[in-house]
Amino acid sequence: MNPSEKQHITVLPDDYHFFRFSWFQLMRPLTFTGTISPILAGTAFAALKGNVRLDLLFFLLAASILIQAAANMLNDYFDFCNGQDQDRWQTKQHTGPAHHHIPTVALFLIGVAAMLGIWLASESNWIIIPIGMIGIAVGFFYSAGRYSLSALGLGELTAAIYLGVIPTLLAYIIQGNSIDTGIFAVALPYALLIALMILSNNIRDIQKDADFRSTLAIKLGRKKAAYLHATMLLFTYVTVFLLIATQLIHWTAVSVILAAPFSWRLYSAYRLDATRSMEIAGMKWSALHHWVFGLLLSIGIWIGG
């Protein structure tokens, strides 16, 4: 290391820590729809085949939310470690969470989720144990390390599988059903929804991420990423109408059209001529669209039975 490089190194005292506003903020509850909606949909589809146990639904929701909260916290933790989002952290101690405490708290949440998962497996199907373990590992490697899944441009695909398809399947399996093509079809809109949320985030952060990771939005470029975003948004609705047309779900699921105003705001936030302020606000619309669309679809499936 030459002298000029040494000048850029700041040595911090042992008690020099960074803090966030609240644990609630770190958990990012607006993103929990990525777990809640597909689980409700998988349970609703299971209800078409027979009775469902609400206690299994409740504990699956609890375990999945804990894992997602831990993954969200670790994402912020590793982003800071990699030099990103440092403006979100304060160096003056207050009542909020300290950066160096995040791994411990995340591990605790994962531990509680694991215990819930063992109980669920004992009451339903032991296959959920290896699936859950893989899901936890994916949540960790999504943002950990120089070659994290998000840094390799696999964020959208990873989220589509583990926050779209897998929760839907698990909700269906624990109610005593075997995996079939029907449940995969029901999971498709949720896979698109969560991938759309990740793509929205990555389009917004193209400039910020350029020095740290190579997301899909960066690989495609702003223009192609915007086209992909609009296409995925459209196909989210198309898949529901195809599910209705093939009679896999009841026509009541057409209620997803009520999410159209949120869909338009989301599309507008990332179109080619969108302003920077529109992109920043777009993440709110992405989360709200997921909540409204996802819940309307799951309710439509359930009442249609």
DRENVEXSE-268680 format. One record per residue (C-alpha): x, y, z. Coordinates in steps of 0.2 Angstrom, whole numbers, plus 5000, padded with zeros to 4 digits. Layout:
N
<koldren><px>X</px><py>Y</py><pz>Z</pz></koldren>
...
This chain:
305
<koldren><px>5000</px><py>5000</py><pz>5000</pz></koldren>
<koldren><px>5007</px><py>5017</py><pz>4995</pz></koldren>
<koldren><px>5006</px><py>5033</py><pz>5006</pz></koldren>
<koldren><px>4992</px><py>5040</py><pz>4996</pz></koldren>
<koldren><px>4981</px><py>5025</py><pz>4999</pz></koldren>
<koldren><px>4984</px><py>5026</py><pz>5018</pz></koldren>
<koldren><px>4977</px><py>5044</py><pz>5018</pz></koldren>
<koldren><px>4960</px><py>5037</py><pz>5014</pz></koldren>
<koldren><px>4959</px><py>5025</py><pz>5029</pz></koldren>
<koldren><px>4950</px><py>5031</py><pz>5044</pz></koldren>
<koldren><px>4954</px><py>5022</py><pz>5061</pz></koldren>
<koldren><px>4938</px><py>5021</py><pz>5072</pz></koldren>
<koldren><px>4938</px><py>5019</py><pz>5091</pz></koldren>
<koldren><px>4931</px><py>5003</py><pz>5098</pz></koldren>
<koldren><px>4915</px><py>5012</py><pz>5104</pz></koldren>
<koldren><px>4912</px><py>5020</py><pz>5087</pz></koldren>
<koldren><px>4896</px><py>5012</py><pz>5081</pz></koldren>
<koldren><px>4882</px><py>5016</py><pz>5068</pz></koldren>
<koldren><px>4863</px><py>5016</py><pz>5072</pz></koldren>
<koldren><px>4847</px><py>5016</py><pz>5063</pz></koldren>
<koldren><px>4830</px><py>5024</py><pz>5068</pz></koldren>
<koldren><px>4821</px><py>5008</py><pz>5073</pz></koldren>
<koldren><px>4821</px><py>4989</py><pz>5072</pz></koldren>
<koldren><px>4804</px><py>4991</py><pz>5063</pz></koldren>
<koldren><px>4812</px><py>5001</py><pz>5050</pz></koldren>
<koldren><px>4826</px><py>4988</py><pz>5047</pz></koldren>
<koldren><px>4813</px><py>4974</py><pz>5046</pz></koldren>
<koldren><px>4804</px><py>4983</py><pz>5031</pz></koldren>
<koldren><px>4786</px><py>4977</py><pz>5035</pz></koldren>
<koldren><px>4780</px><py>4984</py><pz>5019</pz></koldren>
<koldren><px>4789</px><py>4970</py><pz>5010</pz></koldren>
<koldren><px>4781</px><py>4956</py><pz>5020</pz></koldren>
<koldren><px>4767</px><py>4955</py><pz>5007</pz></koldren>
<koldren><px>4780</px><py>4945</py><pz>4998</pz></koldren>
<koldren><px>4778</px><py>4931</py><pz>5010</pz></koldren>
<koldren><px>4760</px><py>4934</py><pz>5016</pz></koldren>
<koldren><px>4751</px><py>4935</py><pz>5000</pz></koldren>
<koldren><px>4757</px><py>4919</py><pz>4992</pz></koldren>
<koldren><px>4755</px><py>4909</py><pz>5008</pz></koldren>
<koldren><px>4737</px><py>4915</py><pz>5008</pz></koldren>
<koldren><px>4735</px><py>4910</py><pz>4990</pz></koldren>
<koldren><px>4742</px><py>4893</py><pz>4992</pz></koldren>
<koldren><px>4731</px><py>4890</py><pz>5007</pz></koldren>
<koldren><px>4716</px><py>4896</py><pz>4997</pz></koldren>
<koldren><px>4720</px><py>4884</py><pz>4983</pz></koldren>
<koldren><px>4721</px><py>4870</py><pz>4996</pz></koldren>
<koldren><px>4704</px><py>4875</py><pz>5002</pz></koldren>
<koldren><px>4697</px><py>4870</py><pz>4985</pz></koldren>
<koldren><px>4703</px><py>4852</py><pz>4988</pz></koldren>
<koldren><px>4697</px><py>4850</py><pz>5006</pz></koldren>
<koldren><px>4697</px><py>4857</py><pz>5024</pz></koldren>
<koldren><px>4712</px><py>4867</py><pz>5030</pz></koldren>
<koldren><px>4720</px><py>4869</py><pz>5047</pz></koldren>
<koldren><px>4721</px><py>4887</py><pz>5052</pz></koldren>
<koldren><px>4734</px><py>4884</py><pz>5065</pz></koldren>
<koldren><px>4746</px><py>4877</py><pz>5052</pz></koldren>
<koldren><px>4743</px><py>4893</py><pz>5041</pz></koldren>
<koldren><px>4746</px><py>4904</py><pz>5056</pz></koldren>
<koldren><px>4763</px><py>4896</py><pz>5061</pz></koldren>
<koldren><px>4769</px><py>4896</py><pz>5043</pz></koldren>
<koldren><px>4765</px><py>4914</py><pz>5041</pz></koldren>
<koldren><px>4774</px><py>4918</py><pz>5058</pz></koldren>
<koldren><px>4790</px><py>4907</py><pz>5053</pz></koldren>
<koldren><px>4790</px><py>4915</py><pz>5035</pz></koldren>
<koldren><px>4789</px><py>4933</py><pz>5041</pz></koldren>
<koldren><px>4803</px><py>4930</py><pz>5054</pz></koldren>
<koldren><px>4814</px><py>4923</py><pz>5040</pz></koldren>
<koldren><px>4810</px><py>4938</py><pz>5029</pz></koldren>
<koldren><px>4813</px><py>4951</py><pz>5042</pz></koldren>
<koldren><px>4830</px><py>4943</py><pz>5046</pz></koldren>
<koldren><px>4834</px><py>4943</py><pz>5028</pz></koldren>
<koldren><px>4829</px><py>4961</py><pz>5026</pz></koldren>
<koldren><px>4840</px><py>4966</py><pz>5041</pz></koldren>
<koldren><px>4855</px><py>4956</py><pz>5034</pz></koldren>
<koldren><px>4853</px><py>4965</py><pz>5018</pz></koldren>
<koldren><px>4855</px><py>4982</py><pz>5026</pz></koldren>
<koldren><px>4869</px><py>4975</py><pz>5036</pz></koldren>
<koldren><px>4879</px><py>4969</py><pz>5021</pz></koldren>
<koldren><px>4875</px><py>4984</py><pz>5011</pz></koldren>
<koldren><px>4883</px><py>4995</py><pz>5024</pz></koldren>
<koldren><px>4898</px><py>4983</py><pz>5025</pz></koldren>
<koldren><px>4900</px><py>4985</py><pz>5007</pz></koldren>
<koldren><px>4900</px><py>5004</py><pz>5007</pz></koldren>
<koldren><px>4882</px><py>5007</py><pz>5002</pz></koldren>
<koldren><px>4868</px><py>5017</py><pz>5011</pz></koldren>
<koldren><px>4879</px><py>5024</py><pz>5024</pz></koldren>
<koldren><px>4869</px><py>5040</py><pz>5024</pz></koldren>
<koldren><px>4855</px><py>5030</py><pz>5032</pz></koldren>
<koldren><px>4865</px><py>5026</py><pz>5048</pz></koldren>
<koldren><px>4870</px><py>5038</py><pz>5062</pz></koldren>
<koldren><px>4886</px><py>5038</py><pz>5072</pz></koldren>
<koldren><px>4878</px><py>5046</py><pz>5087</pz></koldren>
<koldren><px>4871</px><py>5033</py><pz>5099</pz></koldren>
<koldren><px>4852</px><py>5033</py><pz>5102</pz></koldren>
<koldren><px>4838</px><py>5021</py><pz>5106</pz></koldren>
<koldren><px>4838</px><py>5013</py><pz>5088</pz></koldren>
<koldren><px>4847</px><py>4997</py><pz>5083</pz></koldren>
<koldren><px>4866</px><py>4996</py><pz>5082</pz></koldren>
<koldren><px>4874</px><py>4990</py><pz>5066</pz></koldren>
<koldren><px>4885</px><py>4977</py><pz>5074</pz></koldren>
<koldren><px>4869</px><py>4970</py><pz>5083</pz></koldren>
<koldren><px>4860</px><py>4965</py><pz>5068</pz></koldren>
<koldren><px>4868</px><py>4948</py><pz>5064</pz></koldren>
<koldren><px>4864</px><py>4942</py><pz>5082</pz></koldren>
<koldren><px>4846</px><py>4948</py><pz>5081</pz></koldren>
<koldren><px>4844</px><py>4941</py><pz>5064</pz></koldren>
<koldren><px>4850</px><py>4924</py><pz>5070</pz></koldren>
<koldren><px>4838</px><py>4924</py><pz>5084</pz></koldren>
<koldren><px>4823</px><py>4927</py><pz>5072</pz></koldren>
<koldren><px>4829</px><py>4913</py><pz>5061</pz></koldren>
<koldren><px>4831</px><py>4902</py><pz>5077</pz></koldren>
<koldren><px>4813</px><py>4905</py><pz>5082</pz></koldren>
<koldren><px>4807</px><py>4902</py><pz>5064</pz></koldren>
<koldren><px>4817</px><py>4886</py><pz>5064</pz></koldren>
<koldren><px>4808</px><py>4880</py><pz>5079</pz></koldren>
<koldren><px>4791</px><py>4884</py><pz>5072</pz></koldren>
<koldren><px>4796</px><py>4875</py><pz>5056</pz></koldren>
<koldren><px>4800</px><py>4859</py><pz>5066</pz></koldren>
<koldren><px>4783</px><py>4860</py><pz>5074</pz></koldren>
<koldren><px>4775</px><py>4862</py><pz>5056</pz></koldren>
<koldren><px>4785</px><py>4848</py><pz>5049</pz></koldren>
<koldren><px>4779</px><py>4836</py><pz>5063</pz></koldren>
<koldren><px>4761</px><py>4841</py><pz>5060</pz></koldren>
<koldren><px>4762</px><py>4840</py><pz>5041</pz></koldren>
<koldren><px>4776</px><py>4835</py><pz>5030</pz></koldren>
<koldren><px>4795</px><py>4834</py><pz>5034</pz></koldren>
<koldren><px>4800</px><py>4840</py><pz>5017</pz></koldren>
<koldren><px>4797</px><py>4858</py><pz>5023</pz></koldren>
<koldren><px>4813</px><py>4856</py><pz>5033</pz></koldren>
<koldren><px>4826</px><py>4855</py><pz>5019</pz></koldren>
<koldren><px>4816</px><py>4868</py><pz>5009</pz></koldren>
<koldren><px>4816</px><py>4880</py><pz>5024</pz></koldren>
<koldren><px>4835</px><py>4877</py><pz>5026</pz></koldren>
<koldren><px>4838</px><py>4881</py><pz>5008</pz></koldren>
<koldren><px>4827</px><py>4896</py><pz>5010</pz></koldren>
<koldren><px>4837</px><py>4903</py><pz>5025</pz></koldren>
<koldren><px>4853</px><py>4900</py><pz>5015</pz></koldren>
<koldren><px>4847</px><py>4909</py><pz>5000</pz></koldren>
<koldren><px>4841</px><py>4924</py><pz>5011</pz></koldren>
<koldren><px>4859</px><py>4925</py><pz>5018</pz></koldren>
<koldren><px>4868</px><py>4924</py><pz>5002</pz></koldren>
<koldren><px>4856</px><py>4936</py><pz>4993</pz></koldren>
<koldren><px>4866</px><py>4950</py><pz>5000</pz></koldren>
<koldren><px>4882</px><py>4942</py><pz>5009</pz></koldren>
<koldren><px>4899</px><py>4943</py><pz>5001</pz></koldren>
<koldren><px>4906</px><py>4951</py><pz>4985</pz></koldren>
<koldren><px>4898</px><py>4938</py><pz>4974</pz></koldren>
<koldren><px>4881</px><py>4938</py><pz>4982</pz></koldren>
<koldren><px>4865</px><py>4933</py><pz>4972</pz></koldren>
<koldren><px>4860</px><py>4951</py><pz>4970</pz></koldren>
<koldren><px>4877</px><py>4956</py><pz>4965</pz></koldren>
<koldren><px>4877</px><py>4943</py><pz>4951</pz></koldren>
<koldren><px>4861</px><py>4950</py><pz>4944</pz></koldren>
<koldren><px>4850</px><py>4935</py><pz>4951</pz></koldren>
<koldren><px>4840</px><py>4945</py><pz>4963</pz></koldren>
<koldren><px>4824</px><py>4945</py><pz>4953</pz></koldren>
<koldren><px>4825</px><py>4926</py><pz>4949</pz></koldren>
<koldren><px>4829</px><py>4922</py><pz>4967</pz></koldren>
<koldren><px>4815</px><py>4932</py><pz>4974</pz></koldren>
<koldren><px>4803</px><py>4924</py><pz>4961</pz></koldren>
<koldren><px>4807</px><py>4907</py><pz>4967</pz></koldren>
<koldren><px>4809</px><py>4909</py><pz>4986</pz></koldren>
<koldren><px>4797</px><py>4923</py><pz>4989</pz></koldren>
<koldren><px>4784</px><py>4918</py><pz>4975</pz></koldren>
<koldren><px>4784</px><py>4900</py><pz>4971</pz></koldren>
<koldren><px>4791</px><py>4892</py><pz>4987</pz></koldren>
<koldren><px>4779</px><py>4900</py><pz>5000</pz></koldren>
<koldren><px>4764</px><py>4896</py><pz>4989</pz></koldren>
<koldren><px>4770</px><py>4878</py><pz>4988</pz></koldren>
<koldren><px>4773</px><py>4876</py><pz>5006</pz></koldren>
<koldren><px>4756</px><py>4883</py><pz>5011</pz></koldren>
<koldren><px>4748</px><py>4870</py><pz>4999</pz></koldren>
<koldren><px>4759</px><py>4856</py><pz>5005</pz></koldren>
<koldren><px>4757</px><py>4858</py><pz>5024</pz></koldren>
<koldren><px>4738</px><py>4856</py><pz>5021</pz></koldren>
<koldren><px>4740</px><py>4838</py><pz>5016</pz></koldren>
<koldren><px>4742</px><py>4840</py><pz>4997</pz></koldren>
<koldren><px>4754</px><py>4834</py><pz>4984</pz></koldren>
<koldren><px>4763</px><py>4846</py><pz>4972</pz></koldren>
<koldren><px>4754</px><py>4847</py><pz>4956</pz></koldren>
<koldren><px>4754</px><py>4859</py><pz>4940</pz></koldren>
<koldren><px>4739</px><py>4868</py><pz>4947</pz></koldren>
<koldren><px>4748</px><py>4875</py><pz>4962</pz></koldren>
<koldren><px>4763</px><py>4880</py><pz>4951</pz></koldren>
<koldren><px>4752</px><py>4890</py><pz>4940</pz></koldren>
<koldren><px>4744</px><py>4899</py><pz>4955</pz></koldren>
<koldren><px>4761</px><py>4903</py><pz>4961</pz></koldren>
<koldren><px>4766</px><py>4911</py><pz>4944</pz></koldren>
<koldren><px>4758</px><py>4928</py><pz>4948</pz></koldren>
<koldren><px>4766</px><py>4930</py><pz>4964</pz></koldren>
<koldren><px>4783</px><py>4925</py><pz>4957</pz></koldren>
<koldren><px>4780</px><py>4940</py><pz>4944</pz></koldren>
<koldren><px>4774</px><py>4951</py><pz>4958</pz></koldren>
<koldren><px>4790</px><py>4949</py><pz>4969</pz></koldren>
<koldren><px>4802</px><py>4949</py><pz>4954</pz></koldren>
<koldren><px>4794</px><py>4966</py><pz>4949</pz></koldren>
<koldren><px>4797</px><py>4973</py><pz>4966</pz></koldren>
<koldren><px>4815</px><py>4968</py><pz>4965</pz></koldren>
<koldren><px>4817</px><py>4975</py><pz>4948</pz></koldren>
<koldren><px>4809</px><py>4991</py><pz>4953</pz></koldren>
<koldren><px>4822</px><py>4993</py><pz>4967</pz></koldren>
<koldren><px>4836</px><py>4989</py><pz>4955</pz></koldren>
<koldren><px>4830</px><py>5002</py><pz>4942</pz></koldren>
<koldren><px>4829</px><py>5015</py><pz>4955</pz></koldren>
<koldren><px>4847</px><py>5011</py><pz>4962</pz></koldren>
<koldren><px>4856</px><py>5009</py><pz>4945</pz></koldren>
<koldren><px>4868</px><py>5023</py><pz>4949</pz></koldren>
<koldren><px>4870</px><py>5019</py><pz>4967</pz></koldren>
<koldren><px>4873</px><py>5000</py><pz>4963</pz></koldren>
<koldren><px>4885</px><py>5003</py><pz>4949</pz></koldren>
<koldren><px>4901</px><py>5002</py><pz>4960</pz></koldren>
<koldren><px>4895</px><py>4988</py><pz>4971</pz></koldren>
<koldren><px>4885</px><py>4975</py><pz>4961</pz></koldren>
<koldren><px>4879</px><py>4971</py><pz>4943</pz></koldren>
<koldren><px>4860</px><py>4969</py><pz>4945</pz></koldren>
<koldren><px>4849</px><py>4964</py><pz>4931</pz></koldren>
<koldren><px>4844</px><py>4982</py><pz>4928</pz></koldren>
<koldren><px>4862</px><py>4987</py><pz>4926</pz></koldren>
<koldren><px>4866</px><py>4973</py><pz>4914</pz></koldren>
<koldren><px>4851</px><py>4977</py><pz>4903</pz></koldren>
<koldren><px>4852</px><py>4996</py><pz>4905</pz></koldren>
<koldren><px>4839</px><py>5008</py><pz>4910</pz></koldren>
<koldren><px>4829</px><py>5008</py><pz>4893</pz></koldren>
<koldren><px>4828</px><py>4989</py><pz>4892</pz></koldren>
<koldren><px>4825</px><py>4987</py><pz>4911</pz></koldren>
<koldren><px>4810</px><py>4999</py><pz>4909</pz></koldren>
<koldren><px>4803</px><py>4988</py><pz>4895</pz></koldren>
<koldren><px>4805</px><py>4972</py><pz>4905</pz></koldren>
<koldren><px>4797</px><py>4981</py><pz>4920</pz></koldren>
<koldren><px>4781</px><py>4985</py><pz>4910</pz></koldren>
<koldren><px>4780</px><py>4968</py><pz>4902</pz></koldren>
<koldren><px>4781</px><py>4959</py><pz>4919</pz></koldren>
<koldren><px>4768</px><py>4971</py><pz>4926</pz></koldren>
<koldren><px>4756</px><py>4967</py><pz>4911</pz></koldren>
<koldren><px>4759</px><py>4948</py><pz>4912</pz></koldren>
<koldren><px>4755</px><py>4948</py><pz>4931</pz></koldren>
<koldren><px>4737</px><py>4952</py><pz>4926</pz></koldren>
<koldren><px>4737</px><py>4941</py><pz>4910</pz></koldren>
<koldren><px>4742</px><py>4925</py><pz>4921</pz></koldren>
<koldren><px>4727</px><py>4928</py><pz>4932</pz></koldren>
<koldren><px>4715</px><py>4929</py><pz>4917</pz></koldren>
<koldren><px>4723</px><py>4913</py><pz>4910</pz></koldren>
<koldren><px>4720</px><py>4904</py><pz>4927</pz></koldren>
<koldren><px>4702</px><py>4909</py><pz>4926</pz></koldren>
<koldren><px>4700</px><py>4904</py><pz>4908</pz></koldren>
<koldren><px>4707</px><py>4887</py><pz>4912</pz></koldren>
<koldren><px>4696</px><py>4886</py><pz>4927</pz></koldren>
<koldren><px>4710</px><py>4883</py><pz>4939</pz></koldren>
<koldren><px>4703</px><py>4897</py><pz>4950</pz></koldren>
<koldren><px>4686</px><py>4905</py><pz>4951</pz></koldren>
<koldren><px>4680</px><py>4920</py><pz>4941</pz></koldren>
<koldren><px>4680</px><py>4930</py><pz>4957</pz></koldren>
<koldren><px>4699</px><py>4932</py><pz>4955</pz></koldren>
<koldren><px>4695</px><py>4945</py><pz>4942</pz></koldren>
<koldren><px>4694</px><py>4957</py><pz>4957</pz></koldren>
<koldren><px>4713</px><py>4959</py><pz>4954</pz></koldren>
<koldren><px>4708</px><py>4972</py><pz>4942</pz></koldren>
<koldren><px>4704</px><py>4984</py><pz>4957</pz></koldren>
<koldren><px>4723</px><py>4985</py><pz>4959</pz></koldren>
<koldren><px>4724</px><py>4993</py><pz>4942</pz></koldren>
<koldren><px>4726</px><py>5011</py><pz>4949</pz></koldren>
<koldren><px>4741</px><py>5005</py><pz>4959</pz></koldren>
<koldren><px>4748</px><py>4996</py><pz>4943</pz></koldren>
<koldren><px>4747</px><py>5013</py><pz>4933</pz></koldren>
<koldren><px>4757</px><py>5022</py><pz>4946</pz></koldren>
<koldren><px>4770</px><py>5009</py><pz>4947</pz></koldren>
<koldren><px>4772</px><py>5009</py><pz>4928</pz></koldren>
<koldren><px>4773</px><py>5027</py><pz>4928</pz></koldren>
<koldren><px>4787</px><py>5028</py><pz>4941</pz></koldren>
<koldren><px>4798</px><py>5018</py><pz>4930</pz></koldren>
<koldren><px>4794</px><py>5022</py><pz>4912</pz></koldren>
<koldren><px>4807</px><py>5030</py><pz>4901</pz></koldren>
<koldren><px>4803</px><py>5048</py><pz>4905</pz></koldren>
<koldren><px>4801</px><py>5045</py><pz>4923</pz></koldren>
<koldren><px>4809</px><py>5058</py><pz>4935</pz></koldren>
<koldren><px>4821</px><py>5053</py><pz>4949</pz></koldren>
<koldren><px>4808</px><py>5058</py><pz>4962</pz></koldren>
<koldren><px>4795</px><py>5047</py><pz>4953</pz></koldren>
<koldren><px>4808</px><py>5032</py><pz>4954</pz></koldren>
<koldren><px>4811</px><py>5035</py><pz>4972</pz></koldren>
<koldren><px>4792</px><py>5035</py><pz>4975</pz></koldren>
<koldren><px>4790</px><py>5020</py><pz>4964</pz></koldren>
<koldren><px>4795</px><py>5008</py><pz>4978</pz></koldren>
<koldren><px>4781</px><py>5013</py><pz>4988</pz></koldren>
<koldren><px>4769</px><py>5010</py><pz>4974</pz></koldren>
<koldren><px>4778</px><py>4993</py><pz>4970</pz></koldren>
<koldren><px>4774</px><py>4987</py><pz>4988</pz></koldren>
<koldren><px>4756</px><py>4994</py><pz>4988</pz></koldren>
<koldren><px>4753</px><py>4985</py><pz>4972</pz></koldren>
<koldren><px>4759</px><py>4969</py><pz>4978</pz></koldren>
<koldren><px>4749</px><py>4971</py><pz>4994</pz></koldren>
<koldren><px>4733</px><py>4975</py><pz>4985</pz></koldren>
<koldren><px>4735</px><py>4963</py><pz>4970</pz></koldren>
<koldren><px>4741</px><py>4949</py><pz>4980</pz></koldren>
<koldren><px>4727</px><py>4950</py><pz>4993</pz></koldren>
<koldren><px>4714</px><py>4952</py><pz>4980</pz></koldren>
<koldren><px>4720</px><py>4937</py><pz>4971</pz></koldren>
<koldren><px>4721</px><py>4926</py><pz>4987</pz></koldren>
<koldren><px>4703</px><py>4932</py><pz>4993</pz></koldren>
<koldren><px>4696</px><py>4929</py><pz>4975</pz></koldren>
<koldren><px>4703</px><py>4911</py><pz>4975</pz></koldren>
<koldren><px>4696</px><py>4908</py><pz>4993</pz></koldren>
<koldren><px>4679</px><py>4914</py><pz>4991</pz></koldren>
<koldren><px>4677</px><py>4906</py><pz>4974</pz></koldren>
<koldren><px>4678</px><py>4889</py><pz>4982</pz></koldren>
